[in-house]
């Protein structure tokens, strides 16, 4: 779909057309938990954790600009970096402060849950579900 709106307007309209629970999840849980990785750069493997987190974010945000909105095309970008992140936390968990340990537990749950959605959405996207979320007009 080509739009006469600006890129930014198309993306905002697409975001606003997402289900309320998805917007809540992205804005108040997924986004903040992942961005908090920047607070732990000085912890053991903190740079690696942040790099894996931010790789998943960057690879998932890139399609938003190309398709001018949100779709299942965002899900595949999380798969490799966040699966590696989960593996790191589960199988090679870095030691660190108590706050870092708590953060890693929260990150494990949040990104693990996100990956469940991402694997399902990636499969659907590969099977042809390429619709971009747009407002009902």
Secondary structure, DSSP 8 states (H G I E B T S, - for coil): ---SS-HHHHHHHHHHTS-HHHHHIIIIIIHHHHHGGGGGTTSTTHHHHHHHHHHHHHHHHHHHHHHTS--GGGTHHHHHHHHHHHHHHHHS-----HHHHHHHHHHHHHHHHHHHHHHHHHHHHHTT---------
